[in-house]
Amino acid sequence: MHNKWVLKAEHDYKIGKREMLAEDPATDMVCFHMQQCVEKYLKAFLSWSGEHFRRTHDLAELIELCKRVDEDFEVLYEMQADRLTRYAVEARYPEEFFVPDIEEAKRCVAIAEQVRGWIRRKLKLEEG
């Protein structure tokens, strides 16, 4: 099952990266897809580890679950992975809607890239 989480995470990653190449990128969607990438990589690790988790978009909650298996996941807080949680909902719904500026979108991409690479190494996957 963890391979399916990785595949979905990679799709979110690719969509976000491609959108950043647009002349006028939809920054809200870039941030959303980077949040989704991180969320799905965390779920991939939990699945790979045989851990159960509830449906959630809360990255801090998922990081804490991962830390039960591997304390090294504490480093994801230093990477600011948990700050992406807000984009799971706020970037998609009109009640919460706002448009992040391009610099914020770049920060989200940078965070997701760092977390993605780190978790891929934990899963013993190629850098890709």
C-alpha positions, 0 to 999 in steps of 0.5 A: 500500500505504501507504493500507492501513497508514494505514487499519489504523492509524486503526482501532487509533486509533479502538478505543483512543480509544473504549475510553478513554470506557468507564466502566472502560476495558481499559487494557491494550488501550488501550495495545496499540492505541496501540502498533499505531497508531504501528507501522502509521503508521511502516510506512505511511511506510516503504511510502510511501517505497518502503522494505522492512521486516521483520515487527517490533513494535519501534518503535525499529527502525522509527524507525531505518528511517524515519530513513534516509529522513528524519532528522526521525524522530529527534523521535519519540524525544523524543515517547517513541514507542519506549516503546510497544513493550512493549505489542505483546506484554506487554499481550496474553499471560498470561505477560507480562500486566500491567494499566497504570493509567489514567494510563499509558493516557492517556500512551499515547494522548497519545504516539500522538496526537502521533506520528499527527499528525506522521506524517500531516503527513509523508504529506501527509494531512489531520489527520483 
